[in-house]
Amino acid sequence: MFSITVRDHMMVAHSFRGEVFGPAQRLHGATFVVDAAFRRPDLDADGIVVDIGLAGTELKAVLADLTYRNLDDDPAFAGVNTSTEFLARVVADRLADRVHAGALGEGARGLAGVTVTLHESHVAWASYERAL
């Protein structure tokens, strides 16, 4: 399986419900380094997985809808703990929507999957992997 990975970041504010979250139940900020890895079993006719420039542009666009926002105020996340794991899935699903809409070019239709990893710090991260 071949893959390429692009990286960006996002900064959000949010809070959690549940004793398991301790002090993170209060409103706090989080800065995530975000990796999106696109994979396919064979290279396309141009010898690439996907246009790496378009992949970076689309990741930036997905993150722009989330960054510098208090996720607690977003109706799409009402009643949901926007954990690192949950947000990895949100980003992966939104990238998948862009792949299916053709935003990463026709060659991207041959992609097999995408994995999104949100790094909370240099020692902790979470990923979500999905098929395309």
C-alpha positions in Angstrom: 0.0 0.0 0.0 1.3 3.4 -1.0 0.6 6.5 1.1 1.3 10.2 1.3 0.8 12.4 4.4 0.1 16.1 4.7 0.3 18.1 7.9 -1.4 21.2 9.3 -2.7 22.3 12.6 -5.8 23.7 14.3 -6.6 25.5 17.5 -10.0 25.0 19.2 -11.7 25.7 22.5 -14.0 23.1 24.1 -15.1 21.4 27.3 -16.1 17.9 28.2 -18.8 16.3 30.2 -18.0 13.4 32.6 -15.9 12.9 35.6 -13.4 10.9 33.6 -12.2 14.3 32.1 -11.3 15.9 35.5 -10.3 19.5 35.0 -10.9 19.3 31.2 -14.6 19.5 32.0 -14.0 23.3 32.2 -13.6 25.3 29.0 -10.0 25.0 27.7 -8.0 25.4 24.5 -6.3 22.7 22.5 -3.8 23.0 19.6 -3.6 19.9 17.4 -1.0 19.0 14.8 -3.0 17.2 12.2 -1.7 14.6 9.8 -3.8 13.2 7.0 -2.5 10.1 5.3 -4.0 9.1 1.9 -3.4 5.5 0.7 -3.9 3.4 -2.3 -2.7 -0.1 -3.5 -1.2 1.2 -6.7 0.1 4.5 -8.0 -2.1 6.4 -10.5 -1.2 7.0 -14.1 1.1 9.9 -13.1 2.9 7.7 -10.6 1.5 9.3 -7.5 -0.9 8.5 -4.7 -2.7 11.8 -5.0 -1.7 15.4 -5.8 0.1 16.3 -2.5 -0.6 20.1 -3.1 -4.3 19.5 -3.4 -4.3 17.2 -0.4 -2.7 19.9 1.7 -5.1 22.6 0.4 -8.1 20.4 1.2 -6.8 19.6 4.7 -6.3 23.3 5.4 -9.9 24.0 4.2 -11.4 21.3 6.4 -9.4 22.6 9.4 -10.4 26.2 8.7 -14.0 25.3 9.5 -12.9 24.2 13.0 -10.0 26.3 14.1 -10.3 29.4 16.3 -13.7 28.2 17.4 -15.4 27.2 20.6 -16.7 23.8 19.6 -19.2 23.9 22.5 -21.0 26.6 20.5 -21.2 24.6 17.3 -24.7 23.1 16.8 -23.1 20.2 14.9 -21.4 19.1 18.1 -24.3 19.6 20.5 -24.3 17.0 23.3 -21.0 15.5 22.0 -17.6 15.3 23.8 -15.3 16.6 21.1 -12.5 14.4 22.2 -9.3 14.0 20.1 -10.6 10.7 18.8 -14.0 12.2 17.8 -12.3 15.1 16.1 -10.0 12.8 14.1 -13.2 11.1 12.7 -14.8 14.5 11.9 -11.7 15.6 9.9 -11.4 12.2 8.1 -15.1 12.2 7.2 -14.9 15.7 5.9 -11.8 14.9 3.8 -13.6 11.8 2.4 -16.5 14.1 1.4 -14.0 16.3 -0.5 -12.4 13.3 -2.2 -15.9 12.0 -3.3 -16.8 15.5 -4.6 -13.7 15.6 -6.8 -11.8 18.3 -4.9 -8.5 16.2 -4.9 -8.8 15.5 -8.7 -9.9 12.6 -10.7 -6.9 10.5 -9.7 -8.0 10.6 -6.1 -11.0 8.4 -7.0 -8.6 5.5 -6.8 -7.7 6.2 -3.1 -8.5 3.3 -0.8 -8.5 5.2 2.5 -7.5 8.0 4.7 -6.1 8.1 8.2 -6.3 11.3 10.2 -4.1 11.7 13.3 -4.5 14.5 15.8 -1.4 15.1 17.9 -2.3 16.6 21.3 1.4 16.8 22.2 4.7 15.2 21.5 3.7 12.2 23.6 -0.1 11.7 22.9 -2.2 11.4 19.8 -5.3 9.7 18.4 -6.1 8.5 14.9 -9.2 7.5 12.8 -8.8 5.4 9.7 -11.6 5.0 7.1 -12.1 3.5 3.7 -12.9 5.7 0.7 
